């Protein structure tokens, strides 16, 4: 990590080689020369403020995006105006691939807090992927992961109890933090209780009650958005 990146995770001057998220975004097999080639096509805009959109459903698909700092949620809106959260994206994760199939984005994406994203023009990425096979494989793997995440959400929503759904989400965030070499037992939830409920098909009140029960059962310590997992075995047993 560069000293500049350490001071400000939203810094637009950090390149792919220095970025603390590159181990997650980039295939490990890339050579420094190839990282430099990718770095040339990546666009880094100014930090996005909370509730600012990166793109809206229906817009022409031109780019995929990587979260460098902060967090992003994707969602759809039904014909009767109901919002459905479809995903939460944390640093080092790629989003925007929902636009590939139809040449327009099917979801909207907005920042849940101050966030910095890298925009990767897809046409340039395709050209570069032909020249760098490991990059092409990496993005196929990312697309496969997106399909798996969609299947995971369907499975999650089919679970019978609210406790199962919340436990599964908490374990998912814990594992994603571990991949970023952060604590898997102590973390901050960037999303609101309302967004959690929307994503899991639960009311806000139910989500709050489940967190309260988990505290009473000594599974978690909860302080607003700050979470400490006290008993992973019980949490995994609930999720499974």
N, C-alpha and C positions, 0 to 999 in steps of 0.2 A: 504494500500500500504506500502510495506517495504521501509525503507530509502534507501536501495541499489537500489531497483526498481525505486524510485523517481529520483535517480541520473542518471541512465542509463536504458532506456526502452528496450535496446537490451540485457541486462544482462542474461547470460545463467544459472546463479545459482538460479534464482527465481523459486520457485516451484509453483504448481497449487494453493495451499492454500494462498500464498502471492501475486500471480499475480493480477494486477489491472484489467485484462480482465476476471477473472474467473466467474463473474456474467453473462457474455455473453456466454462463452464457455461451462460452466457446468450447469447442472440442479440444481435449487436452493434447491431441496429436498435432495441433497447428504449430508451425514453425514461426519464429519471430517475423520473418519476411511476410508470411501469409497473414499474420495478425495485423501487420502494417497495411496490407491490401484491404482487409476488412475495415480497418479503422478509417480508411479514406472514404468509404461510402456511408459510414454511420453519421447520422445527424443528431446533434445534441442541442435541444432547445433550452430556453430559460426554465427555471423551476416552475412547476405548475402549482397553483394554490388549491386548497381544498375545494372540492366540488367543481373543478374545472374539467371540461371534457377533453379527452385526447382525440376521440372521433365519435360520431353518432351513427346509429343504425341507418342503413340506406346509402351512406356515403360511399363513393367509389373506393375500392380497395387499391391501395398503392404501396403500403408499408406494413411490416410487422414491427413490434416494439418490445423493448426490454426494459424492465424496471431497474433503475440504478439505485434509487433511494425512495423512501416513502412506500406507499401502497396504492393499488388501483383496484377498482371493482368493475366487473362487466355485468351488464344487465340487458334484458329485453323488456319491451312494453307491449302488452296485449292490445287487441283491437278495442277493448273497453277501457284502456288507459291504465291497467294494472301493471305495476313494475314487478319483474321477477329477476332477482339477483342470480347470475349464472356462474360467477367465479370471483375469487379474491386472488390478486397477484402481488407477490412479495418480491423484494430485491433479488435480482438474478434470474427472474422468471420471464418468459416470453409470452406475449399476448397479441391478439389481432389476427390470428390465423383463421378465425371464423370467416374472414373475407375471401379466402383463397378459392373456395368452391364456386361462388356465384359472382365473383368480381365486385362485390360490395359487402360491407360489414353487416352482419346479421345482428350483432350486439352493439350496444354503446359502451364506452369505457370512460370512467372519470376517476380523478384522484380522490382518495378518501382522506388524505392529509397532504401537506406540502410534499411534492414528489418530483423526481427527475427521471425522465425516460430517454432512452436512445431510440431514435427512429431509423429503421433499416429499410430503404427502398427495395421492394421485392424484385423488381426487374433487374436491379444491379446485383442483388443477392443471387438470383438465378445464374447470371453470367459468371459470378465469382465461384459458385458451387460447381460449375462445369470444370473450372480450372483447379479447384481444390476439392477432391473427392471426399476428404474427411469432413469438410464443412457441409457438403450435401448430405452425408450420412447423419450428421449431427441434427440437421433440421428435419430429416425424416423421423428421427427419434423423438424430437420435440413434438412433431405433429401426432405421432403415435401416442405420446403422453397426453396430448389434448383429448384424443379419443378416449383414452383410459379414464381421464378425469371426468368426461361426460358420463361414462358408464358408472363411475364411482358415485356421481351425484344421483343417478337413477337408483342405484343400490341404496344409497343413503336415505333417499326419500321413501324407499320401500320398507325401511326398518320400522318396527312397530311402535317403539316408545321414544318419547322426547329425550330421555336419558341416553339412549343408544346414539341418537343423531348428534347431540351436543358432544358426547364423549368422542365420537368419530372425528368431528371437526377439530376438537382440541388436539387429538393425537396427530392429525394431519399437519396442523400448524407447528406442533412440537417437532415433527420429523423434518419439516421444511426449514425450520430454524437450525436444526443440527446440520443440514446440508450446507448452510451458510456459516458453519463453525460458530454458531451462537448457542446460548443455553437452550436446551430442550425442555427444561423444567420451569424456567422463569422467563416469561415473555409478555409483551403487551399486545393486546388484541386491537388492531387498527380500525376494525369495523365496529359499528354501533350494534346494540342489542337488536334494534329493529332490522338491520341488514342480516344479522345472524338468523333471526326468526324467518325473514323472507327467504333466505337461501335454504333453510332447513324445513320450510313448510310449517312453521310454528308461530304462535303469537308471541309478541314481546313479553307479555306476562308469563307465558310458559317458560320462555328462555330464562327469565329472571328467577323463577321458582326452581328451575333445574340447577342453576348456579348456587342458589341458596341451599338446596338439598346436598349438593356435592360438598359444600363447605361443612355442613353439619355432619356428613359422613367422613370428614377428614380426607377427602380426595383432593380438594383444592383449597388454596387460600386466595380469595378474590378481593381486590381493592380497585373498584371501578373497572378500568380496562386492564389493570395489571393482574396477571395470573401466575400462581405458583402451583405446579402439580406436586402433590404430596405422596400420592400412591398410584404409580403407573400400573401396577398389576391389577388393581381394582378397576382402573379406568379402561384398560385393555379388555378386561373381562366384560365390562358393560358394553363396549363397542362391538365385541364379537358375539 
